[in-house]
Amino acid sequence: MPGTPRDLAERMAARQQRRAIDDGYVRQSFTQPRENARKTARAFLDRFPKQAYMSEVERWRELPDGDIEFTMRRLRTAD
């Protein structure tokens, strides 16, 4: 049992990092204004098509200043 909320957060973060290393995906994170984020995501998906690389926006959120923080993921090689 974790002693504090921080202990729990650290344990969860460590688990997520281990899983990210072991799952075979390449991840890239970006923080950009909304329109640039759309262009970046579209360029990523054009370069690494979902059908070949299983590419997707893994997670995203809008920051208080209006920028978008997002993570794209894809397989290392096309199947």
DSSP file (Angstrom, degrees, kcal/mol; ACC not computed):
  #  RESIDUE AA STRUCTURE BP1 BP2  ACC     N-H-->O    O-->H-N    N-H-->O    O-->H-N    TCO  KAPPA ALPHA  PHI   PSI    X-CA   Y-CA   Z-CA
    1    1 A M              0   0    0      0, 0.0     2,-0.1     0, 0.0     7,-0.0   0.000 360.0 360.0 360.0 132.2    0.0    0.0    0.0
    2    2 A P        -     0   0    0      0, 0.0     4,-0.0     0, 0.0     6,-0.0  -0.422 360.0-145.7 -69.4 145.8    1.4    3.4   -0.9
    3    3 A G  S    S+     0   0    0      1,-0.1     3,-0.0    -2,-0.1     0, 0.0   0.848  77.5  13.3 -80.7 -35.1    1.9    5.8    2.0
    4    4 A T  S  > S-     0   0    0      1,-0.1     4,-1.9     0, 0.0     5,-0.2  -0.886  80.1-105.0-136.2 164.8    1.1    9.0    0.3
    5    5 A P  H  > S+     0   0    0      0, 0.0     4,-2.6     0, 0.0     5,-0.2   0.862 121.6  57.3 -58.6 -33.7   -0.6   10.1   -2.9
    6    6 A R  H  > S+     0   0    0      2,-0.2     4,-2.6     1,-0.2     5,-0.2   0.907 103.5  52.2 -63.9 -40.7    2.8   11.0   -4.2
    7    7 A D  H  > S+     0   0    0      1,-0.2     4,-2.2     2,-0.2    -1,-0.2   0.917 111.1  47.6 -60.0 -43.3    4.0    7.4   -3.7
    8    8 A L  H  X S+     0   0    0     -4,-1.9     4,-2.5     2,-0.2    -2,-0.2   0.924 111.4  50.0 -63.5 -45.0    1.0    6.1   -5.6
    9    9 A A  H  X S+     0   0    0     -4,-2.6     4,-2.4     1,-0.2    -2,-0.2   0.904 111.1  49.0 -61.8 -42.1    1.6    8.6   -8.4
   10   10 A E  H  X S+     0   0    0     -4,-2.6     4,-2.3     2,-0.2    -1,-0.2   0.900 111.6  49.3 -64.5 -41.1    5.3    7.6   -8.7
   11   11 A R  H  X S+     0   0    0     -4,-2.2     4,-2.0    -5,-0.2    -2,-0.2   0.909 112.6  47.2 -64.8 -41.9    4.4    3.9   -8.7
   12   12 A M  H  X S+     0   0    0     -4,-2.5     4,-2.2     2,-0.2    -2,-0.2   0.893 111.8  50.6 -66.7 -39.8    1.8    4.4  -11.5
   13   13 A A  H  X S+     0   0    0     -4,-2.4     4,-2.3     2,-0.2    -2,-0.2   0.903 109.8  50.4 -64.6 -40.9    4.3    6.5  -13.5
   14   14 A A  H  X S+     0   0    0     -4,-2.3     4,-2.1     1,-0.2    -1,-0.2   0.900 110.3  50.1 -64.2 -40.4    6.9    3.8  -13.3
   15   15 A R  H  X S+     0   0    0     -4,-2.0     4,-2.3     1,-0.2    -1,-0.2   0.907 110.4  49.9 -63.9 -41.9    4.5    1.2  -14.4
   16   16 A Q  H  X S+     0   0    0     -4,-2.2     4,-2.4     1,-0.2    -2,-0.2   0.898 109.8  50.9 -65.6 -39.8    3.4    3.3  -17.4
   17   17 A Q  H  X S+     0   0    0     -4,-2.3     4,-1.8     2,-0.2    -1,-0.2   0.908 110.4  49.0 -64.4 -41.6    7.1    3.9  -18.4
   18   18 A R  H  X S+     0   0    0     -4,-2.1     4,-1.7     1,-0.2    -2,-0.2   0.920 112.5  48.0 -62.6 -43.2    7.8    0.1  -18.2
   19   19 A R  H  X S+     0   0    0     -4,-2.3     4,-1.1     1,-0.2    -2,-0.2   0.895 109.6  53.0 -65.8 -39.6    4.8   -0.6  -20.3
   20   20 A A  H  < S+     0   0    0     -4,-2.4     5,-0.4     1,-0.2     3,-0.3   0.870 109.9  48.4 -64.3 -36.8    5.7    2.0  -22.9
   21   21 A I  H  < S+     0   0    0     -4,-1.8     3,-0.5     1,-0.2    -1,-0.2   0.865 115.8  43.5 -70.3 -36.1    9.2    0.6  -23.3
   22   22 A D  H  < S+     0   0    0     -4,-1.7    -1,-0.2     1,-0.2    -2,-0.2   0.540  94.1  76.9 -89.7  -9.1    7.9   -3.0  -23.8
   23   23 A D  S  < S-     0   0    0     -4,-1.1    -1,-0.2    -3,-0.3    -2,-0.1   0.551  94.8-121.3 -89.6  -4.3    4.9   -2.5  -26.1
   24   24 A G        +     0   0    0     -3,-0.5    52,-1.0     1,-0.3     2,-0.3   0.483  68.3 125.9  85.7   2.0    6.8   -2.0  -29.4
   25   25 A Y  E     -A   75   0A   0     -5,-0.4     2,-0.5    50,-0.2    -1,-0.3  -0.671  53.9-139.1 -96.2 150.2    5.4    1.5  -30.2
   26   26 A V  E     -A   74   0A   0     48,-3.5    48,-1.8    -2,-0.3     2,-0.4  -0.918  24.3-161.6-101.5 132.2    7.4    4.6  -31.0
   27   27 A R  E     -A   73   0A   0     -2,-0.5     2,-0.4    46,-0.2    46,-0.2  -0.922  12.6-172.8-119.2 142.3    5.9    7.7  -29.3
   28   28 A Q  E     -A   72   0A   0     44,-2.4    44,-3.0    -2,-0.4     2,-0.4  -1.000  10.6-155.6-131.4 131.7    6.4   11.4  -30.1
   29   29 A S  E     -A   71   0A   0     -2,-0.4     2,-0.3    42,-0.2    42,-0.2  -0.849  13.0-178.6-109.9 144.9    5.0   14.2  -27.9
   30   30 A F  E     -A   70   0A   0     40,-2.8    40,-2.4    -2,-0.4     2,-0.4  -0.955  19.7-161.4-137.7 152.8    4.2   17.7  -29.1
   31   31 A T  E     +A   69   0A   0     -2,-0.3    38,-0.2    38,-0.2    36,-0.0  -0.936  37.3 140.8-135.0 114.0    2.9   20.9  -27.6
   32   32 A Q  E     -A   68   0A   0     36,-2.4    36,-3.7    -2,-0.4    -2,-0.1  -0.949  56.1 -81.2-147.7 161.2    1.6   23.4  -30.2
   33   33 A P     >  -     0   0    0      0, 0.0     4,-2.7     0, 0.0     5,-0.2  -0.312  57.7-100.1 -59.7 156.3   -1.2   25.9  -31.0
   34   34 A R  H  > S+     0   0    0     32,-0.4     4,-2.1     1,-0.2     5,-0.2   0.877 119.9  45.9 -51.9 -51.0   -4.4   24.2  -32.1
   35   35 A E  H  > S+     0   0    0      1,-0.2     4,-2.0     2,-0.2    -1,-0.2   0.904 114.8  47.4 -64.3 -41.0   -3.9   24.7  -35.9
   36   36 A N  H  > S+     0   0    0      1,-0.2     4,-2.7     2,-0.2    -1,-0.2   0.877 109.2  55.3 -66.0 -36.3   -0.3   23.6  -35.9
   37   37 A A  H  X S+     0   0    0     -4,-2.7     4,-2.6     2,-0.2    -2,-0.2   0.905 107.2  49.8 -63.1 -41.3   -1.2   20.6  -33.8
   38   38 A R  H  X S+     0   0    0     -4,-2.1     4,-2.5    -5,-0.2    -1,-0.2   0.924 112.4  47.1 -61.8 -44.2   -3.8   19.6  -36.5
   39   39 A K  H  X S+     0   0    0     -4,-2.0     4,-2.5     2,-0.2    -2,-0.2   0.906 112.7  49.2 -65.1 -41.4   -1.2   20.0  -39.2
   40   40 A T  H  X S+     0   0    0     -4,-2.7     4,-2.4     2,-0.2    -2,-0.2   0.928 112.5  47.0 -64.1 -45.6    1.4   18.0  -37.3
   41   41 A A  H  X S+     0   0    0     -4,-2.6     4,-2.4     2,-0.2    -2,-0.2   0.912 113.0  49.3 -63.5 -42.2   -1.0   15.1  -36.6
   42   42 A R  H  X S+     0   0    0     -4,-2.5     4,-2.2    -5,-0.2    -2,-0.2   0.919 111.7  48.6 -63.6 -43.5   -2.1   15.0  -40.2
   43   43 A A  H  X S+     0   0    0     -4,-2.5     4,-2.4     2,-0.2    -1,-0.2   0.898 111.2  50.9 -63.3 -40.4    1.5   15.0  -41.5
   44   44 A F  H  X S+     0   0    0     -4,-2.4     4,-2.7     1,-0.2    -2,-0.2   0.931 112.4  45.7 -61.4 -46.3    2.3   12.2  -39.0
   45   45 A L  H  < S+     0   0    0     -4,-2.4    -1,-0.2     1,-0.2    -2,-0.2   0.815 112.5  51.0 -70.6 -29.9   -0.6   10.1  -40.1
   46   46 A D  H  < S+     0   0    0     -4,-2.2    -1,-0.2    -5,-0.2    -2,-0.2   0.897 114.8  43.1 -69.9 -40.0    0.2   10.7  -43.8
   47   47 A R  H  < S+     0   0    0     -4,-2.4    -2,-0.2     1,-0.3    -3,-0.2   0.877 127.2  30.4 -72.9 -38.2    3.8    9.7  -43.3
   48   48 A F  S  < S-     0   0    0     -4,-2.7    -1,-0.3    -5,-0.2     7,-0.2  -0.763  89.0-150.4-123.1  82.6    2.9    6.6  -41.1
   49   49 A P    >>  -     0   0    0      0, 0.0     4,-3.0     0, 0.0     3,-0.8  -0.177  17.0-126.3 -58.8 143.7   -0.5    5.4  -42.3
   50   50 A K  H 3> S+     0   0    0      1,-0.2     4,-2.0     4,-0.2    -4,-0.0   0.858 107.3  59.7 -57.7 -38.3   -2.7    3.7  -39.7
   51   51 A Q  H 34 S+     0   0    0      1,-0.2    -1,-0.2     2,-0.2    28,-0.1   0.839 118.4  28.3 -62.9 -33.3   -3.1    0.6  -41.9
   52   52 A A  H <4 S+     0   0    0     -3,-0.8    27,-2.1    26,-0.1    -2,-0.2   0.827 136.5  24.0 -96.1 -37.4    0.6   -0.1  -42.0
   53   53 A Y  H  < S-     0   0    0     -4,-3.0    22,-2.5    25,-0.2    -3,-0.2   0.428  92.1-124.6-111.9  -1.6    1.9    1.4  -38.7
   54   54 A M     <  -     0   0    0     -4,-2.0    -4,-0.2    -5,-0.4    -3,-0.1   0.886  48.8-179.0  54.4  40.3   -1.2    1.3  -36.5
   55   55 A S        +     0   0    0     -6,-0.3     2,-0.3    -7,-0.2    19,-0.2  -0.358  10.2 147.3 -72.4 148.1   -0.6    5.0  -36.0
   56   56 A E  E     -B   73   0A   0     17,-1.9    17,-2.5    -3,-0.1     2,-0.8  -0.976  56.4 -91.9-168.0 163.3   -2.9    7.1  -33.8
   57   57 A V  E     -B   72   0A   0     -2,-0.3    15,-0.3    15,-0.2     3,-0.1  -0.800  39.3-168.2 -80.1 113.1   -3.2   10.0  -31.4
   58   58 A E  E     -     0   0A   0     13,-2.6     2,-0.3    -2,-0.8    -1,-0.2   0.915  62.5 -15.4 -75.3 -43.3   -2.6    8.2  -28.2
   59   59 A R  E     +B   71   0A   0     12,-1.1    12,-2.5    -3,-0.1     2,-0.3  -0.987  61.8 178.4-156.7 154.8   -3.6   11.1  -25.9
   60   60 A W  E     -B   70   0A   0     -2,-0.3     2,-0.3    10,-0.2    10,-0.2  -0.987   1.8-180.0-154.0 158.5   -4.2   14.8  -26.0
   61   61 A R  E     -B   69   0A   0      8,-2.1     8,-2.8    -2,-0.3     2,-0.5  -0.981  29.4-117.4-156.5 153.5   -5.3   17.7  -23.8
   62   62 A E  E     -B   68   0A   0     -2,-0.3     6,-0.2     6,-0.2     5,-0.1  -0.829  31.1-141.4 -93.9 127.8   -5.9   21.4  -24.1
   63   63 A L    >   -     0   0    0      4,-3.2     3,-2.4    -2,-0.5   -32,-0.0  -0.442  27.5-103.6 -83.5 160.9   -3.6   23.5  -21.9
   64   64 A P  T 3  S+     0   0    0      0, 0.0    -1,-0.1     0, 0.0    -2,-0.0   0.798 121.6  56.2 -56.1 -30.1   -4.8   26.6  -20.1
   65   65 A D  T 3  S-     0   0    0      2,-0.1     3,-0.1     1,-0.1    -3,-0.0   0.444 122.9-104.1 -83.6   2.3   -3.0   28.9  -22.6
   66   66 A G  S <  S+     0   0    0     -3,-2.4   -32,-0.4     1,-0.3   -34,-0.1   0.243  78.9 131.1  96.8 -12.5   -4.9   27.2  -25.5
   67   67 A D        -     0   0    0    -34,-0.2    -4,-3.2    -5,-0.1     2,-0.5  -0.314  54.7-126.6 -69.0 158.2   -2.1   25.1  -26.8
   68   68 A I  E     -AB  32  62A   0    -36,-3.7   -36,-2.4    -6,-0.2     2,-0.5  -0.928  15.6-161.3-109.4 128.3   -2.6   21.4  -27.4
   69   69 A E  E     +AB  31  61A   0     -8,-2.8    -8,-2.1    -2,-0.5     2,-0.3  -0.946  26.4 161.1-106.8 124.9   -0.4   18.8  -25.9
   70   70 A F  E     -AB  30  60A   0    -40,-2.4   -40,-2.8    -2,-0.5     2,-0.4  -0.977  32.5-143.4-146.9 157.3   -0.6   15.4  -27.7
   71   71 A T  E     -AB  29  59A   0    -12,-2.5   -13,-2.6    -2,-0.3   -12,-1.1  -0.987  13.1-161.0-124.4 126.8    1.3   12.2  -28.1
   72   72 A M  E     -AB  28  57A   0    -44,-3.0   -44,-2.4    -2,-0.4     2,-0.3  -0.819  10.8-167.5-101.9 144.8    1.3   10.3  -31.4
   73   73 A R  E     +AB  27  56A   0    -17,-2.5   -17,-1.9    -2,-0.4     2,-0.3  -0.969  12.6 161.2-134.2 153.4    2.3    6.6  -31.5
   74   74 A R  E     -A   26   0A   0    -48,-1.8   -48,-3.5    -2,-0.3   -20,-0.2  -0.971  42.6 -91.2-157.1 161.7    3.1    4.1  -34.3
   75   75 A L  E     -A   25   0A   0    -22,-2.5   -50,-0.2    -2,-0.3   -51,-0.1  -0.453  38.7-117.8 -73.0 155.5    4.8    0.8  -34.7
   76   76 A R  S    S+     0   0    0    -52,-1.0     2,-0.3    -2,-0.1    -1,-0.1   0.878  95.1  16.9 -63.5 -39.1    8.6    0.9  -35.5
   77   77 A T  S    S-     0   0    0    -25,-0.1     2,-0.2   -24,-0.1    -1,-0.1  -0.919  90.3 -96.5-133.2 158.1    8.1   -0.8  -38.9
   78   78 A A              0   0    0     -2,-0.3   -25,-0.2     1,-0.1   -26,-0.1  -0.497 360.0 360.0 -73.1 141.4    5.3   -1.3  -41.3
   79   79 A D              0   0    0    -27,-2.1    -1,-0.1    -2,-0.2   -26,-0.1   0.428 360.0 360.0 -93.0 360.0    3.6   -4.7  -41.1
